[in-house]
C-alpha cells in the first residue's frame, strides 16, 4: 500500500464519521442552541405534513409579498400569509413587517409590500388580484422580538374585492374563545417536510390546546402571553406550521380564530405552534375598521351561510361575525417564524 492510498483511506473514514455526526437528529434538539424558529425570513416557511388546500375552503387566504421581488418574477416575493376579513381589509401578523436587516423591531414602510389573493398556486395569476396597502394598523410602534406580544396587523387595502368574485371571499371573525380539543385548519405556502417551498397552498388540521394545558404541559410555559393561543400535537409533534406561514389563518368552525405567529423549531413534541388569538383583539379590529362592537352587521361574509356564499359577500351586510360564514376550512399550518431572541431559547434549556 502506498502512502497516498493510506492517507486516502484515513480521510474517507474521517469523512464518514463526521457525516454521521452531522446527520444525528440530536444535534438539532430543542435543548441545543437552536433559537426559537422564525415563522418567516429568508426561509419562507413550511407546512409540515400537510395536504393540498381546496379553493372552496380557502378563498379568504391572501399572500403578503415584497413588491420588488414580485416585480421581477410573479410569485417569488412571497413573505407571509393573511386573511381577507372584509372586501378591503386583511388581518395578518405584525412580525411580517419587521425589518429583517436591522432586526430591532423596526417596521418596514407599507410601500414595500403588496397583497395578492385569488389563486392557490402562488405563481399563477389567473383570477388573482393584487393590492397595495393604503393603511396599516398595529398595537406597537416597535415590535418586541423578545416576546412576540401583540403580533397582529390590520391592513386596509387601496381598493376592494368585487362582490361575488369567483375565487375570493372574506371570512368571518371568531369572537369567542376556542375550547381545548377543537380541530382547526391552518394554511400557507411555506416549506414542506421535503425542505422546499410549496408552490401550491397547503393545509393542515391541528387541534387547539387550551391555554392552561399549553402553559403546564408544553415546554413553552410562561412564554405564552395574553392574546396568544396554542394549536398542534403535544406528544407526537410531526405536524405544524413553520417559517413562511406567518400571518396566515387558523380557521376554527369556519371562522378566523388565529394568526400564525411563532414557535420553537417546527413540528417537535411539547412545542406546539403559537397563534395570535383573534377573539382577544376582536373589538380592536372592529374599531379600526370603523365598525361598532354591538350585535349589528359585521359578517364580512354575506348572509351568514356556512359556506360564506351570501348574496352580499364581503359587503359587511350579513349577520354578526359569529354567525357569518367563512368557508369550510381544510387548511394548513405557519406560518411562521421570526426568530425570537436566543436568550429565550436558553430559558427553555434551563428548565
DOLUM-56092 format. One line per field, with one value per residue (C-alpha): residue in one letter; x, y, z. Coordinates in nm, 2 decimals. Layout:
rest = c(a ...) .
c1 = c(X ...) .
c2 = c(Y ...) .
c3 = c(Z ...) .
//
This chain:
rest = c(x x x x x x x x x x x x x x x x x x x x x x x x x x x x x x x x x x x x x x x x x x x x x x x x x x x x x x x x x x x x x x x x x x x x x x x x x x x x x x x x x x x x x x x x x x x x x x x x x x x x x x x x x x x x x x x x x x x x x x x x x x x x x x x x x x x x x x x x x x x x x x x x x x x x x x x x x x x x x x x x x x x x x x x x x x x x x x x x x x x x x x x x x x x x x x x x x x x x x x x x x x x x x x x x x x x x x x x x x x x x x x x x x x x x x x x x x x x x x x x x x x x x x x x x x x x x x x x x x x x x x x x x x x x x x x x x x x x x x x x x x x x x x x x x x x x x x x x x x x x x x x x x x x x x x x x x x x x x x x x x x x x x x x x x x x x x x x x x x x x x x x x x x x x x x x x) .
c1 = c(0.00 0.14 0.14 -0.12 -0.36 -0.31 -0.39 -0.68 -0.83 -0.79 -0.96 -1.25 -1.31 -1.29 -1.54 -1.79 -1.75 -1.83 -2.11 -2.28 -2.24 -2.40 -2.70 -2.76 -3.11 -3.00 -2.78 -3.09 -3.27 -3.47 -3.23 -2.94 -2.86 -3.12 -3.32 -3.70 -3.80 -3.87 -4.21 -4.05 -3.73 -3.51 -3.66 -4.01 -4.19 -4.33 -4.65 -4.52 -4.71 -5.00 -5.21 -5.31 -5.57 -5.91 -6.02 -6.37 -6.23 -5.96 -6.10 -6.01 -5.64 -5.40 -5.03 -4.82 -4.53 -4.23 -4.32 -3.97 -3.92 -4.26 -4.19 -3.90 -4.09 -4.45 -4.48 -4.12 -4.20 -4.40 -4.33 -4.63 -4.99 -5.30 -5.68 -5.93 -6.19 -6.37 -6.36 -6.08 -5.93 -5.68 -5.56 -5.20 -4.91 -4.72 -4.39 -4.43 -4.34 -4.03 -3.71 -3.51 -3.18 -3.18 -3.38 -3.45 -3.83 -3.85 -4.12 -4.07 -4.28 -4.60 -4.50 -4.26 -4.54 -4.83 -5.12 -5.21 -5.52 -5.74 -5.52 -5.39 -5.08 -4.87 -4.71 -5.04 -5.21 -5.54 -5.83 -5.58 -5.60 -5.31 -5.35 -5.12 -5.16 -5.33 -5.30 -5.16 -5.29 -5.08 -5.07 -4.70 -4.46 -4.18 -4.22 -4.10 -3.88 -3.82 -4.19 -4.39 -4.65 -4.94 -4.84 -5.13 -5.16 -5.47 -5.43 -5.66 -5.62 -5.61 -5.93 -6.20 -6.25 -6.55 -6.87 -6.91 -6.55 -6.52 -6.22 -6.20 -6.43 -6.39 -6.40 -6.60 -6.41 -6.43 -6.52 -6.53 -6.26 -6.20 -6.20 -5.94 -5.95 -6.14 -5.98 -5.89 -5.71 -5.40 -5.28 -4.97 -4.71 -4.42 -4.16 -4.28 -4.13 -3.93 -3.75 -3.86 -4.11 -4.46 -4.59 -4.94 -5.13 -5.11 -5.35 -5.32 -5.56 -5.44 -5.62 -5.64 -5.45 -5.62 -5.42 -5.37 -5.27 -5.03 -4.86 -4.85 -4.78 -4.58 -4.22 -4.34 -4.47 -4.46 -4.38 -4.75 -4.89 -5.24 -5.37 -5.18 -5.32 -5.16 -5.25 -5.08 -4.98 -4.82 -4.70 -4.61 -4.53 -4.48 -4.74 -4.71 -4.69 -4.35 -4.15 -4.33 -4.67 -4.65 -4.96 -5.17 -5.51 -5.60 -5.97 -6.19 -6.55 -6.54 -6.42 -6.09 -5.97 -5.59 -5.30 -4.98 -4.73 -4.43 -4.29 -3.97 -3.83 -4.11 -4.33 -4.15 -4.32 -4.40 -4.36 -4.69 -4.74 -4.84 -5.10 -5.24 -5.59 -5.83 -6.11 -5.88 -5.84 -6.19 -6.31 -5.99 -6.02 -6.38 -6.29 -6.01 -6.24 -6.49 -6.75 -6.91 -6.88 -7.25 -7.48 -7.51 -7.40 -7.03 -7.02 -6.79 -6.90 -7.25 -7.58 -7.44 -7.45 -7.19 -7.01 -6.98 -7.17 -7.42 -7.57 -7.36 -7.03 -6.78 -7.02 -7.05 -7.43 -7.46 -7.52 -7.28 -6.93 -7.01 -7.30 -7.13 -6.98 -6.62 -6.59 -6.54 -6.17 -5.93 -5.62 -5.26 -5.02 -4.70 -4.66 -4.45 -4.15 -3.93 -3.66 -3.73 -3.40 -3.15 -3.19 -3.55 -3.42 -3.17 -3.45 -3.60 -3.27 -3.25 -3.60) .
c2 = c(0.00 0.34 0.63 0.80 0.51 0.50 0.87 0.85 0.57 0.76 1.07 0.85 0.71 1.06 1.20 0.92 0.97 1.35 1.29 1.06 1.32 1.59 1.37 1.30 1.44 1.52 1.79 1.99 1.91 2.18 2.19 2.29 2.64 2.64 2.96 2.99 2.95 3.24 3.20 3.38 3.54 3.40 3.06 3.14 2.88 2.53 2.34 2.01 1.70 1.90 1.83 2.04 2.30 2.34 2.67 2.65 2.63 2.89 3.18 3.42 3.33 3.61 3.63 3.92 3.98 4.20 4.42 4.45 4.07 4.00 4.27 4.06 3.73 3.68 3.47 3.50 3.78 3.56 3.65 3.59 3.48 3.67 3.65 3.87 3.97 4.25 4.34 4.59 4.47 4.19 4.05 3.93 3.92 4.23 4.05 4.01 4.37 4.38 4.50 4.18 4.36 4.59 4.34 4.56 4.55 4.85 4.81 4.84 5.10 4.97 5.08 4.79 4.53 4.41 4.18 3.91 3.68 3.46 3.16 2.86 2.85 3.15 3.15 3.16 3.50 3.36 3.51 3.67 4.03 4.24 4.53 4.78 4.87 5.20 5.19 4.96 4.93 4.78 4.80 4.87 5.13 4.88 4.51 4.32 4.04 3.90 3.81 3.84 4.02 4.19 4.01 4.14 4.38 4.50 4.62 4.85 4.78 5.05 4.90 4.64 4.29 4.29 4.13 3.77 3.73 3.36 3.27 3.54 3.58 3.73 3.51 3.59 3.67 3.45 3.64 3.37 3.16 2.83 2.54 2.27 1.99 2.17 2.08 2.37 2.43 2.63 2.71 2.85 2.84 2.77 2.49 2.14 1.84 1.78 2.11 2.32 2.60 2.50 2.65 2.54 2.64 2.37 2.29 2.10 2.00 2.10 2.07 2.37 2.33 2.52 2.80 2.62 2.29 2.47 2.65 2.35 2.06 2.21 2.34 2.69 2.77 3.14 3.23 3.21 3.56 3.70 3.72 3.40 3.05 2.72 2.45 2.14 1.80 1.80 1.44 1.34 1.66 1.59 1.83 2.21 2.55 2.69 2.97 3.14 3.05 3.36 3.58 3.30 3.20 2.94 2.86 2.70 2.62 2.83 3.14 3.31 3.22 3.26 3.42 3.22 3.38 3.19 2.86 2.68 2.48 2.30 2.00 1.88 1.72 1.95 2.26 2.34 2.63 2.96 3.18 3.53 3.49 3.68 3.69 3.87 4.16 4.14 4.48 4.65 4.51 4.63 4.97 5.02 4.92 5.18 4.93 4.92 4.62 4.57 4.30 4.47 4.36 4.26 3.94 4.04 3.71 3.76 3.65 3.41 3.09 2.84 2.84 3.22 3.24 3.50 3.75 4.03 3.85 4.07 4.37 4.36 4.34 4.00 3.88 3.93 3.78 3.48 3.38 3.47 3.20 3.18 2.87 2.52 2.52 2.24 2.44 2.42 2.54 2.88 3.00 3.12 3.25 3.53 3.41 3.50 3.60 3.34 3.42 3.29 2.96 2.95 2.99 2.67 2.49 2.58 2.44) .
c3 = c(0.00 -0.10 0.14 -0.08 -0.05 0.33 0.38 0.13 0.34 0.66 0.50 0.39 0.74 0.90 0.64 0.71 1.08 1.07 0.82 1.07 1.34 1.12 1.05 1.41 1.49 1.85 1.70 1.63 1.95 2.13 2.42 2.18 2.08 1.80 1.86 1.86 1.50 1.27 1.11 0.82 0.69 0.42 0.50 0.38 0.59 0.59 0.65 0.79 0.67 0.53 0.22 -0.08 0.00 -0.17 -0.32 -0.18 0.17 0.14 -0.06 0.22 0.20 0.09 0.04 0.15 -0.08 -0.12 -0.41 -0.55 -0.56 -0.72 -0.98 -1.11 -1.13 -1.02 -0.70 -0.58 -0.34 -0.10 0.26 0.47 0.47 0.58 0.57 0.40 0.66 0.46 0.09 0.17 0.50 0.57 0.90 0.94 1.18 1.28 1.27 0.90 0.86 1.08 0.91 0.87 0.81 1.11 1.31 1.61 1.58 1.34 1.08 0.71 0.52 0.37 0.03 0.01 0.02 -0.20 -0.11 -0.36 -0.35 -0.56 -0.66 -0.47 -0.69 -0.60 -0.94 -1.13 -1.18 -1.31 -1.12 -0.88 -0.76 -0.64 -0.40 -0.23 0.14 0.20 0.58 0.84 1.20 1.47 1.85 1.87 1.73 1.75 1.76 2.07 1.93 2.28 2.33 2.01 2.21 2.02 1.70 1.49 1.19 1.02 0.66 0.47 0.10 -0.17 -0.32 -0.25 -0.38 -0.62 -0.49 -0.59 -0.71 -0.81 -0.60 -0.33 -0.03 0.32 0.63 0.94 1.26 1.57 1.88 2.14 2.30 2.12 2.37 2.41 2.16 1.87 1.54 1.33 1.00 0.92 0.56 0.40 0.12 0.34 0.32 0.32 0.50 0.19 0.25 -0.04 -0.07 -0.18 -0.50 -0.40 -0.09 0.18 0.46 0.79 1.07 1.42 1.75 1.98 2.31 2.59 2.75 3.08 2.92 2.69 2.98 3.20 2.96 2.68 2.70 2.62 2.97 3.06 2.70 2.63 2.70 2.69 2.33 2.23 2.17 2.11 1.85 1.74 1.87 2.21 2.23 1.88 1.71 1.33 1.21 1.24 1.07 1.02 0.85 0.57 0.70 0.93 0.94 0.78 0.91 1.17 1.10 1.36 1.29 0.97 1.14 1.17 1.51 1.50 1.31 1.27 1.49 1.64 1.76 1.85 1.56 1.37 1.44 1.76 2.06 2.35 2.12 1.95 1.72 1.88 1.72 1.78 1.93 1.71 1.97 2.22 1.97 1.82 1.95 1.84 1.49 1.45 1.60 1.34 1.06 1.17 1.29 1.63 1.86 1.92 1.77 1.44 1.10 1.09 0.89 0.61 0.45 0.33 0.47 0.73 0.52 0.64 0.31 0.30 -0.02 0.06 -0.19 -0.04 0.00 0.18 0.19 0.57 0.53 0.69 1.05 1.34 1.28 1.49 1.26 0.93 0.71 0.63 0.42 0.55 0.61 0.53 0.60 0.67 0.93 0.97 0.91 1.07 1.23 1.31 1.54 1.90 2.06 2.16 2.53 2.52 2.39 2.67 2.92 2.78 2.81 3.18 3.25) .
//
